[in-house]
Amino acid sequence: MKEQKLKIKDLVTIGVFAVIYLVIMFGVGMIGVIPILFLVYPTILGIVSGTVVMLFMAKVQKPWALLIFGMLTPIFMMVEGHTYILVLHAFAVILIAELIRRAGSYNSFKYNMLSFAIFNTWICGSLMQMLWAREKYIEMTMMMGNEYVEALERLVTYPHMALVYLGAIAGGLIGANIGRILLKKHFIKAGII
């Protein structure tokens, strides 16, 4: 199969979906004002954003589309004050997701579902900053107050992060399956894909 190249129309679609994803991500991220809920944030994000990302994957079945789409949000977050660790973590994870998607020729639900489950772990990098760039992360979250920072320091440990990653993968699998149901039920019937 000859690989298709991304066109201007595809880049516009990537941009539109990235904005929708960013809005969902920040909306769901509001639960992070309660430190313990920050640990389930990746799981909930996967469940809530699964439909949008699966629709994106159905619409743009071309190489590097997922990598470009996925990197826009972490780059935006770095510009807003997060560390470079978030971007490096996201790049590694999203590149793996892109390669999984490629293995399924971009149109296999099974491969797209696995790809999204891995893709969804990029957001775990926002918490990994607490472990890998502690001072900078504390400085960034100090506006939430000392109690909040202290709670995060107690909660963000390597054993807890293993559970956060597992939760992100589970949330991605659930979100992908919800997306599959909604795509079949609404978007395909409406002729959107």
C-alpha positions in Angstrom: 0.0 0.0 0.0 1.4 3.4 -1.0 1.4 5.8 1.9 -0.6 8.9 1.4 0.9 12.3 2.3 -0.8 14.8 4.6 -2.5 17.6 2.7 -3.6 21.1 3.8 -7.1 19.8 4.4 -5.7 17.1 6.8 -3.6 19.7 8.7 -6.7 21.9 9.1 -8.6 18.8 10.4 -5.7 18.1 12.8 -5.9 21.7 14.1 -9.7 21.6 14.6 -9.6 18.3 16.5 -6.6 19.4 18.5 -8.6 22.5 19.7 -11.6 20.2 20.6 -9.2 17.8 22.4 -7.5 20.7 24.3 -10.9 22.0 25.5 -11.9 18.5 26.7 -8.6 18.0 28.4 -8.7 21.3 30.3 -12.4 20.7 31.2 -11.6 17.3 32.6 -8.5 18.6 34.2 -10.5 20.8 36.5 -10.9 17.7 38.8 -7.2 18.2 39.5 -8.1 21.0 42.0 -8.6 18.1 44.4 -5.2 16.5 44.6 -6.3 12.9 44.9 -8.5 13.3 41.8 -5.4 14.3 39.8 -4.4 10.6 39.9 -7.6 9.5 38.1 -7.4 12.4 35.6 -5.7 10.3 32.9 -8.3 7.6 33.2 -11.3 10.0 33.0 -9.6 11.9 30.1 -9.3 8.7 28.1 -13.0 7.8 28.7 -14.2 11.3 27.8 -11.9 12.1 24.9 -12.1 8.6 23.3 -14.9 9.5 20.9 -13.1 12.6 19.7 -9.8 10.9 19.1 -11.4 7.8 17.4 -13.4 10.1 15.1 -10.1 11.9 14.3 -8.4 8.6 13.5 -11.3 7.6 11.3 -11.2 10.9 9.4 -7.4 11.2 8.9 -5.9 7.8 8.1 -2.5 9.0 7.1 1.0 8.7 8.4 2.1 11.1 11.2 -1.3 12.6 11.6 -1.7 11.2 15.2 1.8 12.4 16.1 1.2 16.0 14.9 -2.3 16.0 16.5 -0.9 14.6 19.8 2.1 17.0 20.1 0.1 20.2 19.7 -1.3 20.0 23.3 1.9 19.2 25.2 3.8 22.0 23.2 1.0 24.4 24.2 1.3 23.3 27.8 5.1 23.8 27.7 4.6 27.4 26.4 2.1 27.9 29.3 4.8 26.9 31.9 5.1 23.1 32.0 8.6 21.6 31.8 10.3 20.1 28.7 9.8 16.7 30.4 6.1 16.8 29.4 7.0 17.3 25.7 9.7 14.6 25.7 7.5 12.1 27.5 4.6 12.9 25.1 6.7 12.6 22.1 8.0 9.1 23.1 4.5 7.9 24.0 2.7 9.4 21.0 5.4 8.1 18.6 4.7 4.6 19.9 1.0 5.1 19.4 1.7 6.3 15.8 3.7 3.2 15.1 0.9 0.9 16.5 -1.6 2.8 14.3 0.7 2.3 11.3 0.9 -1.4 12.0 -2.9 -1.5 11.5 -2.7 0.4 8.2 -4.5 3.3 10.0 -8.0 1.9 9.5 -8.0 -1.1 11.9 -10.2 -0.5 15.0 -8.1 -3.0 17.0 -4.9 -1.1 16.3 -6.5 2.3 16.6 -7.9 1.3 20.0 -4.5 0.1 21.2 -2.9 3.2 19.7 -5.3 5.4 21.6 -4.8 3.5 24.9 -1.0 4.2 24.6 -1.6 7.7 23.3 -3.7 8.5 26.4 -0.7 7.9 28.7 1.0 11.1 27.4 -0.9 13.1 30.0 0.8 11.1 32.8 3.8 13.1 31.9 2.2 16.1 33.6 2.4 14.2 36.9 5.8 12.7 36.2 7.1 16.3 36.2 6.7 16.1 40.0 9.2 13.2 40.1 11.6 14.2 37.3 11.6 18.1 37.7 10.4 18.5 41.2 11.5 22.1 42.0 10.1 23.5 38.7 6.8 21.6 39.1 6.4 22.8 42.7 7.2 26.4 41.6 4.5 26.0 38.9 1.8 24.6 41.3 2.6 26.9 44.2 -0.3 29.2 43.1 -2.6 26.4 44.4 -1.2 26.8 47.9 1.2 24.9 50.2 -1.4 22.3 51.2 -2.0 21.4 47.6 1.7 21.1 46.8 2.3 19.0 49.9 -0.7 16.7 49.0 0.7 16.2 45.5 4.2 15.4 46.9 2.6 12.7 49.1 0.5 11.3 46.2 2.9 11.4 43.3 5.1 8.4 43.9 6.5 5.8 41.5 4.1 3.1 42.8 1.1 5.5 42.4 2.3 6.5 39.0 2.3 2.8 37.9 -1.4 2.7 38.8 -2.0 6.1 37.0 -0.4 4.6 33.8 -2.6 1.5 34.1 -5.6 3.7 34.6 -4.7 5.8 31.6 -4.5 2.7 29.4 -7.8 1.3 30.8 -9.5 4.7 30.3 -8.2 4.7 26.7 -9.6 1.3 26.0 -13.0 2.2 27.5 -13.0 5.6 25.6 -12.1 3.9 22.3 -14.9 1.4 22.7 -17.4 4.2 23.6 -16.1 6.0 20.5 -16.6 3.0 18.4 -20.2 2.6 19.5 -21.0 6.3 18.9 -19.2 6.3 15.5 -21.3 3.4 14.3 -24.5 4.8 15.8 -24.2 8.5 14.9 -21.3 9.6 12.7 -21.4 6.8 10.1 -25.2 7.1 9.7 -24.9 10.9 9.4 -22.3 10.5 6.7 -19.6 12.3 8.7 -17.2 9.4 8.1 
